[in-house]
């Protein structure tokens, strides 16, 4: 058994002083506010539950800093992303994902939802093990010390019935039945959830969606929704329905489903998502980087859609920035303040995020929960004098303020590991060969 006294910690929705926690077999067996234990290690600073990154494309990390030279849109950026996707193999993907997940761990992330669609060899031929690329991601998460929900993604069209082309052949499983047969071979474990994803309404024909819903079978099911107005217009032209309406009509929405981005929504779309309890995953730093727009986060919350957060393309990996960006971007869109409290955003980044990925026993410091502890320096130039509470975490701290991370009772990051992680990232990105 391992015991810590947390100088300050977020417990039961509030920050408390001197919280004693005891950990055994990777779970909290004791959580006591004001407790003491002479044998316990004292952790100074503000300690939070583990943070969940609910939407990741690990290989996009190779693009950071390399896509800012030219004007353009999401669609021009996508061509650069395809260049990286074309070159990866299981070994280089493992190296890049492992380094990326180590960067996540250093930012306080103890669980990732990996939206995985890079399945096959260039040209579309399956590897000898048809899940080789997905298994590389699972191994990368294990090596980095974080949990993973592998959201194996069905991708069948380059756009509303058009055949796949170029690098998209690596994503392609012919039809949803063959996708389901391949993914059925994947097995989870205590630290791995195998979920599913519909890439988007443009990449999966409507008649194929029920097969994917059935294959998910109560496990997490994610889908890109209305990230771009061009997609909305094409969906209406093809089906006479918005993407959200189309998903509702084919049984995709529900409490185990997450709509990623949900940026450009009609009022009926908000109702469909909220009334079904569908999660929404906002990725503000990516949505900002790609010029996507600002989604109606508060409207969705009020309608019944729980909020989660992701770093998506990894323009940065900083869950604190994702949390506060939801509020800050909403201020710009609405020209008013105070849409989200720090407590609400912290809950979105912890307990709600973990639950949406199939880890409902994580994201809280409570007896029986997975023992994740993220300790933030409260005396850095960013956090000093801010009160060392949830406001500090959400509206002042950055990933650089994380000094120690424990996941499932194991130390996975300690301040001072950054140089090593940086070298690993540089080597992995060079191996991936981005242009």
N, C-alpha and C positions, 0 to 999 in steps of 0.2 A: 504494500500500500504506500502511496505517495501523498503527502499533504503540503498544501500551500496556504499561506495567509495573503490574501489579495488586498493591497492597500486600499484600493477602491475598485468596485466591480458592479457591472450591470446585472442585476438579479431581480426577477419578478417585475420587470418594467421600470426599475428605478436604480439609481446608483447608490451604493451603500459603502460605508467604511469597514475595513477589517473583516473581510469575508473569508472564513476558513472553509477550504474544500479538501476533501480526501478522494483519491482516485484509486480504483482497483479494477483490473481487467478492462481498462479503457473506458470506464464509466465513473460518473460521480456517485460515490456512496455516502457522502456527507457534504452538505452545503449549509453553513451556519453563519449568519450575520452577527458580527461581534464575537465570534468564537476565537479560541486560542489553542495553541498546541506548541509546546516548546521545541518539538522536533520538526515543525513545519518550516519550509523555505518561504521567506517573505518576498513577494513580488511587488516592487514599487511601481507606481503609475496607475493607469486606468485599464482594467482588464474586461474584455468583452467576450461574448460567445464567439465561436468560429463563424466566419463570414462565408456566404455561398455565392459563387459566380455561376449564375444560371444560364448563361449563353456564351459559349466559347467556340471559336474556330481556331484551334491551336496553330495551324500553319500560317494563319494571317500574321502572326507575330513577326515573321520574316519581312513584312512590308513596312514596319514602323520606320518613319523618317525617309522613306523612299518613294512616296506617292504624293508629295506636296509641291512638286516643281511646276505642275501645269494646272491650268484651269480645267474644269470638267464637272462631271456628275458621278453619281453612284455607278452608272453604266460604263463610264470610261475607267473608273477605278477597278471595276470588275475584270477588265481585260488584263490589268497588271496582276491581279490576284490569280487569274488563270495561269499566268506564267510560272508562278511558284508551284501551283497545284500540279502542273505538268511534269515537274522535275523530281518530286519526292518519291521515295521508295520506303518499304517498312523500316529499314535501318535509319535513314535520314529523318524519317517522320518520328521515330522513337526519340532520337537525339533532340530534335527541335521541340517536341511536345514535353519531354522531360525537363528541359531547361525552362520552357514557358511555365510549366506547372510549379517549378521551383520559384520562379518569380512571383507567381500567385501566392505561394506559401509565405514568401517574405512580405507580402502585402496583407496577410491575415486571412487569406482564403483557405479554408479547410475542405472544401468540396466544390467540384466543377461539374457543370452540365455541358458535355461536349457534343455539339451538333455536328455529327460526323457523316460526311457524304463522299469522302475521297476513298473509294472502296477498291478499285481494280487497277491493273497495270495500264500504262499509256496505251491507247487503242481499245481498251475495254476488256481485254482478256483477264479473267480472274486469276489471282495468285493460286498456287497449289493449295494453300489454305485460303478459302475465299474471304475469310475475316482477318487476314494478316494485318491490314492497316488498323482495324479496330482493336485488335489485340495489342498492337504497338501502343495505342493510346492508354489502354488499361494498364500495361506495364509501366508506361511513363508516369501515370498517376501514383502507382504503387511506389516507384522509386523516389518520387518527390514527397511522398508521405501524406498525400491528400486523397480523399475519396472521389469517386467519379460516377456520374450517371452518363453512360454511353448512350446517346440518343441517335441510334443508327437511322440514317435518313434515306427515305425513298425519293428518287429523282428520275423521272421518266420522260421529260420533254424539255426542249430548250425554250418553250413558251407556248402555252395554250394549244397543244396538239402538234406543234412543230417537232421534227425529229431532233434528237440530241446531236451535237456536233463538237468537233475538236476535243478539248480537254473534258467536256461533259461526258464523253464515253467512259471516263473513269468512275463516274457517279452512277452509271446506268445498270439496272438489273432487269431490263426488258419489260417486266410488268410487276405488279404488286405481289402476285403469288410467288414469283421467284425471289423477290426481295424478302418476303416473309419466310420462305424456306431457308434462305441464307442466314437471316438473323436468328432463326430458331436455334441455330447451332451455338449461339453465344450463351455463356453462363455467367451469372452474377455470383457474388459472394458477400460477406459481411460489409465490405468496403466498396463494392461495385454493384450498381444497379444497371440493368440492361433495359433501356427504354426504346422509344421509337420517335420518328419525326417525319412529317410531311414537309418537304422542303418549302413548298409554296403552292398556291393555287395555279400558278403558271407552269410549274414543273411536274405536277401530278394531276392527271385528268380526274374529274369529279367521280366518275364511275369506279375508279380504283381506290378511292379513299376508304370505303367501308372495310375493305380487306386489311388496311393498315390499322384501322381502329380495332378490329377484332384481334389482330396480332399483338397489339399493345396490351390487351387483356388486363386492364386495371393498373398498368404501369405508366410512368410518365410518357406523355405524348406531346411533342412540341411542334410548332409550325410558324414560319415567317408569315406575318399578316400585314398587308397594307403599309409596307415600308415606303413604297413609292406610288405617287399618283398615277404614273404610267401603268403600273400593274392594275390599279383599280379600274382605270378606263378600259383596259383590255379585257378584264374579267367581266365587266358589265356588257361589253360588246359581244363576248363569247357566250355568256350564260344568262345575261339579263339579270344579274345579281352581283352585289358587292362580294369581295372575298369572304367577309365574315358571314354574310347570309348564305353563301355557298357552303361554307363549313358547317353552319348550323343545319342546313337542309340535309347534309350527309352524315350527321351524327358524330361530328368530330369534337364539338365543344363539350365541356364538362369539367368537374373539379380536378381531374388528373391531367387536363390539357393546359398548356401554356401557349398563349398567342404572343409571339415575339415581335417587338416594335409597336404594332398597333398604333401607328402614327396618324394615318389619314382616315379617320372614321366618320361615318354618318351617325346621327343620333340613334337610329335603329341598330347599328352595329354595336354601339355602347350597351344598349339594352340586351342584345343577344349574349354578349360576353358576360355582362354582369348577372343576368338572370340565371345563367347556367353555372355560375361560380368558377368560370374559366380564369385561370391566372393570366396576368399580363406581365411580360418581362421587358422592361425598358433598358436600353443600353445608351445612355445619354452621350458618353464620350464618342462612341462610334456614330451615332445619329447626328451629332454635331460635326464630326470630322467629314462625313460623307454628304453633309448638307441635306439630310433627309427631312428635317422638320421637327416640331415639338408635338408629341402626342398628348391627348387629354387625360393625363394620369389621375387627376382628382375626380373627374367625372366617372371614370372607370371604377375607381375605388368606391365612390358613393353608390354606384349601380350594383356593386357586389363582386367585383373582380379584384382579388388580392394582388398586390404589387410585388414583383421580384425584380432583381437587377442582374445585368451581365456586362461583361467587357467586350464581347463580340469580336471585333477585329483587332483588339488589343492596341489601339492607337496609344492608349496608356493602360496599365493594369493598376488600378487604384480604386478599391471599393468605396472609400470615403468620398472620392470625387464623384463616383456614380450616384451615391446617396444624395449628396447636396445638390448635384446637378438637376435632379428631378424637381426640386423646389426652385432653384435658380432659373432654370429654363421656363418653368411655368410662370415665374414673375415677369420674364421678358414677354411671353406670349400674352399674358393677361394684364400686365402693367399694374400689378398689386402684389403684396407680400403675404406670407403666412398661409400658404395652401397646405403644407405638410409640416408636422411637428418633427423634431429630432427623434423622438421615441418611435413614431410611426415609420420613419425611414430606416432606423436601426433595426426594427422588427422585420421590415421588408428585406434587409440585407442579411438577416440571420435566420430566425425560426421559419418565417414564411418561405424564404428561398430554399432552405434545406427540405422542407416538407414537399415543395413542388417538384423536387428531384427524387422523391421517394425515400428521403431520410427524415421522417417525422420525429425521430428520436435525437435530433441534433439541433443546434442553434440556440440553446438555452443553458444557463448554468443552474441546473436543478438535479436533484437525486434521480438516478436512473438514466439520465441523458448521457450521450457520448461526451467524453471529457475533452472538449476543445476550449482552449484559453488563448486569447489574443491580447497581449499586453502592449499598451500604447504609452509612449513617453509623454508625460504631462509637463515637462520643463523644456521642451524644444522651443526654438524661435517661433514656431507656429502655434504651439499649444499653451505656452506659459501665460498665466494670468487669465485663462479662459474659464476657470471654474472646475475643471477636471470632472466633467459629467457628460451626459449624452450630447449636449450642445457642442462640447469640445470634440467629441468623436465625429459628429456629422458635419459640423460647420467650420472646423478649424484644422483637424488632423489630416495628414496625408499618409500614403503607404510608407513614406520614409520615416514616419514616427513609430512604426511597429518595431518593437525591440525583441519580442519573443513570441513564438507560436507553438502551441501544443495541440496535437490532433489525435483523438482516440487515446489520450494519455501519454503520447510519445512526443518528445521535443523534435520538431521538424524544421525550426528556424530560430537562430539566435543572431542578434545584431552583430555584424562582423563577418557574416557569410556572404555579404553582398558582392565583394570582389570576385569570389569564386563563382557565384551565379552569373556575374557579368561575363567572365571568361567562357563559361559553358555556353551561354547564349551566343556569344560572338562566334564560337567554333561551330555551333549547330547551324547558325544562319549562313555562314560561309559554305558549309556542306550542302545546305538546301539550295544554294546558288541563285538567290534572287537577282534580277536584272537591275 
